[in-house]
Amino acid sequence: YGTVDHHADGSQFPAAVSAFASADITNLCQSVVTSIPVIGDVTLTIKAGGGKTPVHADNLIIDMSQLNAGEADFTNINIGQDASTLGGSATGAKGTPGLFGQQAEKATLTGVQQVAYSTNAGSFQLHDMSLSMSMGNNPCF
């Protein structure tokens, strides 16, 4: 669902929220770009689940600006549902009344690339994980 998030300084920005009660992700690539005074943009990139074992998370909530997937398969999807009526996903994930939301009984995402503002999970098991920092704006895609 869509929402308005807040930076630490109180400024606002739009974000898409994905929430999953349980998630298995193959070939995860997640990046976030931060502007640091004096040195400029810095990109943090996390890659995982590229081997035989996918990434697994429970109660996963991701605030992001972009999500790409090589393949996305949904079971019993409802697109355009009021965001405040969503249920069955991560604990505490509720949208603002009147805003756009979508919900599926099951979602299988493969080859995930995302630019995230934040990721929260009750548990997050990352197999074949790498974390790197680089100068500049270098998102996963």
Contacts in CASP RR format, 6 or more apart in sequence:
PFRMAT RR
TARGET T0000
AUTHOR 0000-0000-0000
METHOD contacts of the structure
MODEL  1
YGTVDHHADGSQFPAAVSAFASADITNLCQSVVTSIPVIGDVTLTIKAGG
GKTPVHADNLIIDMSQLNAGEADFTNINIGQDASTLGGSATGAKGTPGLF
GQQAEKATLTGVQQVAYSTNAGSFQLHDMSLSMSMGNNPCF
1 16 0 8 1.000
1 17 0 8 1.000
1 83 0 8 1.000
1 86 0 8 1.000
1 95 0 8 1.000
1 96 0 8 1.000
1 99 0 8 1.000
1 100 0 8 1.000
1 101 0 8 1.000
1 102 0 8 1.000
2 14 0 8 1.000
2 15 0 8 1.000
2 16 0 8 1.000
2 17 0 8 1.000
2 83 0 8 1.000
2 95 0 8 1.000
2 96 0 8 1.000
2 99 0 8 1.000
2 100 0 8 1.000
2 101 0 8 1.000
3 14 0 8 1.000
3 15 0 8 1.000
3 16 0 8 1.000
3 17 0 8 1.000
3 63 0 8 1.000
3 83 0 8 1.000
3 95 0 8 1.000
3 96 0 8 1.000
3 99 0 8 1.000
4 12 0 8 1.000
4 13 0 8 1.000
4 14 0 8 1.000
4 15 0 8 1.000
4 96 0 8 1.000
5 12 0 8 1.000
5 13 0 8 1.000
5 14 0 8 1.000
5 15 0 8 1.000
5 63 0 8 1.000
5 117 0 8 1.000
5 118 0 8 1.000
6 12 0 8 1.000
6 13 0 8 1.000
7 13 0 8 1.000
13 117 0 8 1.000
14 65 0 8 1.000
15 63 0 8 1.000
15 64 0 8 1.000
15 65 0 8 1.000
15 117 0 8 1.000
16 63 0 8 1.000
16 64 0 8 1.000
16 65 0 8 1.000
16 67 0 8 1.000
17 61 0 8 1.000
17 62 0 8 1.000
17 63 0 8 1.000
17 64 0 8 1.000
17 93 0 8 1.000
17 95 0 8 1.000
18 60 0 8 1.000
18 61 0 8 1.000
18 62 0 8 1.000
18 64 0 8 1.000
18 67 0 8 1.000
19 60 0 8 1.000
19 61 0 8 1.000
19 62 0 8 1.000
19 86 0 8 1.000
19 89 0 8 1.000
19 90 0 8 1.000
19 92 0 8 1.000
19 93 0 8 1.000
20 57 0 8 1.000
20 59 0 8 1.000
20 60 0 8 1.000
20 89 0 8 1.000
20 90 0 8 1.000
20 107 0 8 1.000
21 58 0 8 1.000
21 59 0 8 1.000
21 88 0 8 1.000
21 89 0 8 1.000
21 90 0 8 1.000
21 91 0 8 1.000
22 56 0 8 1.000
22 57 0 8 1.000
22 58 0 8 1.000
22 60 0 8 1.000
23 55 0 8 1.000
23 56 0 8 1.000
23 57 0 8 1.000
23 58 0 8 1.000
23 60 0 8 1.000
23 107 0 8 1.000
23 109 0 8 1.000
24 54 0 8 1.000
24 55 0 8 1.000
24 56 0 8 1.000
24 108 0 8 1.000
25 49 0 8 1.000
25 54 0 8 1.000
25 55 0 8 1.000
25 56 0 8 1.000
25 57 0 8 1.000
25 109 0 8 1.000
25 110 0 8 1.000
25 111 0 8 1.000
25 112 0 8 1.000
26 49 0 8 1.000
26 50 0 8 1.000
26 54 0 8 1.000
26 55 0 8 1.000
26 109 0 8 1.000
26 110 0 8 1.000
26 111 0 8 1.000
26 112 0 8 1.000
27 49 0 8 1.000
27 50 0 8 1.000
27 110 0 8 1.000
27 111 0 8 1.000
27 112 0 8 1.000
28 46 0 8 1.000
28 47 0 8 1.000
28 48 0 8 1.000
28 49 0 8 1.000
28 50 0 8 1.000
28 55 0 8 1.000
28 111 0 8 1.000
28 112 0 8 1.000
28 126 0 8 1.000
29 45 0 8 1.000
29 46 0 8 1.000
29 47 0 8 1.000
29 111 0 8 1.000
29 112 0 8 1.000
29 113 0 8 1.000
29 114 0 8 1.000
29 140 0 8 1.000
29 141 0 8 1.000
30 45 0 8 1.000
30 46 0 8 1.000
30 47 0 8 1.000
30 112 0 8 1.000
30 113 0 8 1.000
30 114 0 8 1.000
30 115 0 8 1.000
30 116 0 8 1.000
30 119 0 8 1.000
30 140 0 8 1.000
31 43 0 8 1.000
31 44 0 8 1.000
31 45 0 8 1.000
31 46 0 8 1.000
31 114 0 8 1.000
31 115 0 8 1.000
31 116 0 8 1.000
31 138 0 8 1.000
31 139 0 8 1.000
31 140 0 8 1.000
32 43 0 8 1.000
32 44 0 8 1.000
32 115 0 8 1.000
32 116 0 8 1.000
32 117 0 8 1.000
33 41 0 8 1.000
33 42 0 8 1.000
33 43 0 8 1.000
33 115 0 8 1.000
33 136 0 8 1.000
33 137 0 8 1.000
33 138 0 8 1.000
33 139 0 8 1.000
34 41 0 8 1.000
34 42 0 8 1.000
34 43 0 8 1.000
34 44 0 8 1.000
35 41 0 8 1.000
35 42 0 8 1.000
36 42 0 8 1.000
39 135 0 8 1.000
40 135 0 8 1.000
40 136 0 8 1.000
41 135 0 8 1.000
41 136 0 8 1.000
41 137 0 8 1.000
42 133 0 8 1.000
42 134 0 8 1.000
42 135 0 8 1.000
42 136 0 8 1.000
43 133 0 8 1.000
43 134 0 8 1.000
43 135 0 8 1.000
43 136 0 8 1.000
43 137 0 8 1.000
43 138 0 8 1.000
43 139 0 8 1.000
44 131 0 8 1.000
44 132 0 8 1.000
44 133 0 8 1.000
45 131 0 8 1.000
45 132 0 8 1.000
45 133 0 8 1.000
45 134 0 8 1.000
45 138 0 8 1.000
45 139 0 8 1.000
45 140 0 8 1.000
46 126 0 8 1.000
46 129 0 8 1.000
46 130 0 8 1.000
46 131 0 8 1.000
47 128 0 8 1.000
47 129 0 8 1.000
47 130 0 8 1.000
47 140 0 8 1.000
48 55 0 8 1.000
48 126 0 8 1.000
48 127 0 8 1.000
48 128 0 8 1.000
48 129 0 8 1.000
48 130 0 8 1.000
49 55 0 8 1.000
49 126 0 8 1.000
49 127 0 8 1.000
49 128 0 8 1.000
49 129 0 8 1.000
50 127 0 8 1.000
50 128 0 8 1.000
51 127 0 8 1.000
51 128 0 8 1.000
53 127 0 8 1.000
53 128 0 8 1.000
54 127 0 8 1.000
55 124 0 8 1.000
55 125 0 8 1.000
55 126 0 8 1.000
55 127 0 8 1.000
56 123 0 8 1.000
56 124 0 8 1.000
56 125 0 8 1.000
57 121 0 8 1.000
57 122 0 8 1.000
57 123 0 8 1.000
57 124 0 8 1.000
57 125 0 8 1.000
58 121 0 8 1.000
58 122 0 8 1.000
58 123 0 8 1.000
59 90 0 8 1.000
59 91 0 8 1.000
59 120 0 8 1.000
59 121 0 8 1.000
59 122 0 8 1.000
59 123 0 8 1.000
60 90 0 8 1.000
60 119 0 8 1.000
60 120 0 8 1.000
60 121 0 8 1.000
60 122 0 8 1.000
60 124 0 8 1.000
61 90 0 8 1.000
61 92 0 8 1.000
61 93 0 8 1.000
61 119 0 8 1.000
61 120 0 8 1.000
61 121 0 8 1.000
62 114 0 8 1.000
62 116 0 8 1.000
62 118 0 8 1.000
62 119 0 8 1.000
62 120 0 8 1.000
63 116 0 8 1.000
63 117 0 8 1.000
63 118 0 8 1.000
63 119 0 8 1.000
64 114 0 8 1.000
64 115 0 8 1.000
64 116 0 8 1.000
64 117 0 8 1.000
65 115 0 8 1.000
65 116 0 8 1.000
65 117 0 8 1.000
66 113 0 8 1.000
66 114 0 8 1.000
66 115 0 8 1.000
66 139 0 8 1.000
67 112 0 8 1.000
67 113 0 8 1.000
67 114 0 8 1.000
68 111 0 8 1.000
68 112 0 8 1.000
68 113 0 8 1.000
68 114 0 8 1.000
68 141 0 8 1.000
69 109 0 8 1.000
69 110 0 8 1.000
69 111 0 8 1.000
69 112 0 8 1.000
69 113 0 8 1.000
70 109 0 8 1.000
70 110 0 8 1.000
70 111 0 8 1.000
70 112 0 8 1.000
71 108 0 8 1.000
71 109 0 8 1.000
71 110 0 8 1.000
71 111 0 8 1.000
72 107 0 8 1.000
72 108 0 8 1.000
72 109 0 8 1.000
72 110 0 8 1.000
73 107 0 8 1.000
73 108 0 8 1.000
74 104 0 8 1.000
74 106 0 8 1.000
74 107 0 8 1.000
74 108 0 8 1.000
75 104 0 8 1.000
75 105 0 8 1.000
75 106 0 8 1.000
75 107 0 8 1.000
76 104 0 8 1.000
76 105 0 8 1.000
76 106 0 8 1.000
77 102 0 8 1.000
77 103 0 8 1.000
77 104 0 8 1.000
77 105 0 8 1.000
77 107 0 8 1.000
78 102 0 8 1.000
78 103 0 8 1.000
78 104 0 8 1.000
79 101 0 8 1.000
79 102 0 8 1.000
80 100 0 8 1.000
80 101 0 8 1.000
80 102 0 8 1.000
81 101 0 8 1.000
81 102 0 8 1.000
81 103 0 8 1.000
82 97 0 8 1.000
82 98 0 8 1.000
82 99 0 8 1.000
82 101 0 8 1.000
83 94 0 8 1.000
83 95 0 8 1.000
83 96 0 8 1.000
83 97 0 8 1.000
83 98 0 8 1.000
83 99 0 8 1.000
83 100 0 8 1.000
83 101 0 8 1.000
84 94 0 8 1.000
84 95 0 8 1.000
84 96 0 8 1.000
84 97 0 8 1.000
84 98 0 8 1.000
84 99 0 8 1.000
86 93 0 8 1.000
86 94 0 8 1.000
86 95 0 8 1.000
86 101 0 8 1.000
86 103 0 8 1.000
87 93 0 8 1.000
87 94 0 8 1.000
87 103 0 8 1.000
88 103 0 8 1.000
89 103 0 8 1.000
95 101 0 8 1.000
113 139 0 8 1.000
113 140 0 8 1.000
113 141 0 8 1.000
114 140 0 8 1.000
115 139 0 8 1.000
115 140 0 8 1.000
END
